[in-house]
Amino acid sequence: MRVKLKTGPEPKKFIERVEELSGENVYACYQCGRCSAGCPVAFEMDILPNQVIRLVQMGLEEEVVRSKTLFLCASCFTCQSRCPKGIDMARVMEAVRYILDPKGKDAFGPDEIPVDLANELPQQVMVSICRKFSK
Amino acid sequence: MKVHYYPGCTLKEKTTNLDNSTREAMKRLDVELVEPEGWTCCGAEYPLTEEKIVGLAAPIRVLRQVREESGDVLITTCSFCYAVLKRANKAVREDPLKHKRINAYLKDDIKINALTKEKTTGFTEYNGEVKVLHLLEYLRDAVGYPKIRSRLKRDLKGLKIAPYYGCRLLRPQKEVGIDEPDNPHIFEEFLEVLGCASVDFPFKQECCGSYLSVSLPDAATEASYQILRSAGLNGAQAIAVSCPLCFYNMDRRQDRIREKFMDFTGLPVLFFTQLMAWALGVEKKVLGLDQHFYPPDHLFREEKKAEVVL
């Protein structure tokens, strides 16, 4: 993937905001890839979890925000339990989701729940998906 | 013995079999379950960013109510409720900023008498006094395995069950983990106390796809298929779970798994409390076996009687 690096206050602001929201030190990551290796939904992702954190390190907000990986994370914390540097990747994902345009469309809101499934879905899944993927 | 019990929203409607089997089994172990008065949904997801603190208000409100009723332990069976309640409790206990902000939210929560409009109870800050335990932990630490063994009425010998932990019971270890995240054994020990054989399989701590079964069904189908297939290949007759969402993904969605993967023939998914209730002598109709997609009736055969120990 070809990306153009930017310098100046904008990328730095993005990195600082992610670190502030997640409480994690993104620079601790040395790209071993264990998070991507253990991720149960990695096969559906366009950018793998370790690539997400690399893009955050480089301050490439647009590339991260564009990826659908953010809305594939099931917060199962497999990456967190395997990270040799103790980074909680699920928190980084959540921080980036939180930064997304607050006026934009929900990635998955109550209206998207399929009507034919609404009767069989357990309540907890409807609550949790709306809390994760809507504003 | 009296203990506070938080069923959670799903157990009250979609998986009443988990709730009923828990209640019946605990009755036979002389444990009285008390629901906190006026409990609400726990929120299902613990907010992971530092700024979404309002998500902690719901679980802390439940825990505060337990403390008001002078309870010191709260047990849950749903893995989601367990994770949220336990993490929220820990956050309030250890993070002074979160403690301050949550208690500021809850200040307006004082009960008001409907008739006289007078405030009935004063507000006291919640500092994380209540201990949150999963039912498996409670059975091990408070009830004790010898007591369970002495109350068994049916013999489950010959049943091969694969214990499935899923994500919320184990990770993050520092905050919720009931056991080691990569080599857990509490579930196996419990199944062996009940008398059945536990089957070890490599997918016991993998994720079943969680809430992605709504937004991206294919991912959840694939993840659940891998777990069921691995358990079947290792010789399990059924999988035991503790989470209503794992149950939904792996049992209620088995028709969709079969559609996608032709080699999949099906595997019963049970709640561990159903096995416990059955071993303790609860009647079959209480177990709610009709709520399963893959009928597990053949695993609950009446003719198996426990040998009488004199």
HADDOCK unambig.tbl for C-alpha pairs under 7 A between the chains (distance, minus, plus):
assign (segid A and resid 21 and name CA) (segid B and resid 49 and name CA) 5.24 0.50 0.50
assign (segid A and resid 21 and name CA) (segid B and resid 50 and name CA) 5.22 0.50 0.50
assign (segid A and resid 21 and name CA) (segid B and resid 51 and name CA) 6.69 0.50 0.50
assign (segid A and resid 22 and name CA) (segid B and resid 49 and name CA) 5.31 0.50 0.50
assign (segid A and resid 22 and name CA) (segid B and resid 50 and name CA) 6.38 0.50 0.50
assign (segid A and resid 40 and name CA) (segid B and resid 207 and name CA) 6.42 0.50 0.50
assign (segid A and resid 40 and name CA) (segid B and resid 223 and name CA) 6.54 0.50 0.50
assign (segid A and resid 41 and name CA) (segid B and resid 219 and name CA) 6.16 0.50 0.50
assign (segid A and resid 74 and name CA) (segid B and resid 209 and name CA) 6.63 0.50 0.50
assign (segid A and resid 74 and name CA) (segid B and resid 210 and name CA) 6.13 0.50 0.50
assign (segid A and resid 74 and name CA) (segid B and resid 211 and name CA) 6.77 0.50 0.50
assign (segid A and resid 74 and name CA) (segid B and resid 212 and name CA) 6.66 0.50 0.50
assign (segid A and resid 76 and name CA) (segid B and resid 167 and name CA) 5.05 0.50 0.50
assign (segid A and resid 76 and name CA) (segid B and resid 168 and name CA) 6.93 0.50 0.50
assign (segid A and resid 76 and name CA) (segid B and resid 207 and name CA) 6.14 0.50 0.50
assign (segid A and resid 77 and name CA) (segid B and resid 171 and name CA) 5.87 0.50 0.50
assign (segid A and resid 77 and name CA) (segid B and resid 172 and name CA) 6.34 0.50 0.50
assign (segid A and resid 81 and name CA) (segid B and resid 171 and name CA) 6.81 0.50 0.50
assign (segid A and resid 81 and name CA) (segid B and resid 172 and name CA) 6.52 0.50 0.50
assign (segid A and resid 91 and name CA) (segid B and resid 48 and name CA) 5.48 0.50 0.50
assign (segid A and resid 91 and name CA) (segid B and resid 49 and name CA) 6.49 0.50 0.50
assign (segid A and resid 94 and name CA) (segid B and resid 48 and name CA) 6.43 0.50 0.50
assign (segid A and resid 94 and name CA) (segid B and resid 49 and name CA) 6.46 0.50 0.50
assign (segid A and resid 95 and name CA) (segid B and resid 49 and name CA) 5.88 0.50 0.50
assign (segid A and resid 113 and name CA) (segid B and resid 214 and name CA) 6.88 0.50 0.50
assign (segid A and resid 122 and name CA) (segid B and resid 10 and name CA) 5.73 0.50 0.50
assign (segid A and resid 122 and name CA) (segid B and resid 14 and name CA) 5.79 0.50 0.50
assign (segid A and resid 122 and name CA) (segid B and resid 245 and name CA) 6.80 0.50 0.50
assign (segid A and resid 123 and name CA) (segid B and resid 9 and name CA) 6.45 0.50 0.50
assign (segid A and resid 123 and name CA) (segid B and resid 10 and name CA) 5.26 0.50 0.50
assign (segid A and resid 124 and name CA) (segid B and resid 9 and name CA) 6.96 0.50 0.50
assign (segid A and resid 124 and name CA) (segid B and resid 10 and name CA) 6.07 0.50 0.50
assign (segid A and resid 124 and name CA) (segid B and resid 44 and name CA) 5.97 0.50 0.50
assign (segid A and resid 125 and name CA) (segid B and resid 211 and name CA) 5.34 0.50 0.50
assign (segid A and resid 125 and name CA) (segid B and resid 245 and name CA) 6.80 0.50 0.50
assign (segid A and resid 127 and name CA) (segid B and resid 43 and name CA) 6.88 0.50 0.50
assign (segid A and resid 127 and name CA) (segid B and resid 44 and name CA) 6.37 0.50 0.50
assign (segid A and resid 128 and name CA) (segid B and resid 44 and name CA) 5.28 0.50 0.50
assign (segid A and resid 128 and name CA) (segid B and resid 45 and name CA) 5.54 0.50 0.50
assign (segid A and resid 128 and name CA) (segid B and resid 211 and name CA) 6.94 0.50 0.50
assign (segid A and resid 129 and name CA) (segid B and resid 211 and name CA) 5.80 0.50 0.50
assign (segid A and resid 131 and name CA) (segid B and resid 45 and name CA) 6.94 0.50 0.50
